[in-house]
Amino acid sequence: MIRYALTCPNEDAFEGWFASSADYDAQEAGGKIECPVCGSREIRKAPMAPAVARSREGAAEIAARVRNHIRDSFDYVGDGFADEARAIHDGEAPDRPIWGEATPEQAREMAEEGLPVAPLPAALAPTPPRKLN
């Protein structure tokens, strides 16, 4: 995994985790990276600076904004994530941002297949919607 500091034309700063630099390049070229603040898909790498300690409130606020963005902008596909990611990648399902669960084996297979997916840190994952019976 590789972490990049990213920015959009509005100078919103955020970071992204990618399987490789080629994975970042492919996602960026395909417009699949989106600013969690403004939604822009015009993303570029920002200069990386040494980590500076932030207050817990600042980090918590940013994490909440990311969780809300994922909840409001991504389709939750549950444990069908691997199948849906493949369907999107193969053009068999509409291209859209999704999130859900995958086993470590499924995650490894998707990375080997070159699917543009990345793990979502638990601190950034929204609570999955409840199933209605």
Secondary structure as GFF3:
##gff-version 3
##sequence-region A 1 133
A	DSSP	beta_strand	2	7	.	.	.	ID=ss1
A	DSSP	beta_strand	13	18	.	.	.	ID=ss2
A	DSSP	alpha_helix	21	29	.	.	.	ID=ss3
A	DSSP	beta_strand	44	45	.	.	.	ID=ss4
A	DSSP	alpha_helix	56	73	.	.	.	ID=ss5
A	DSSP	beta_strand	75	78	.	.	.	ID=ss6
A	DSSP	alpha_helix	81	89	.	.	.	ID=ss7
A	DSSP	beta_strand	98	100	.	.	.	ID=ss8
A	DSSP	alpha_helix	104	113	.	.	.	ID=ss9
A	DSSP	three_ten_helix	122	124	.	.	.	ID=ss10
###
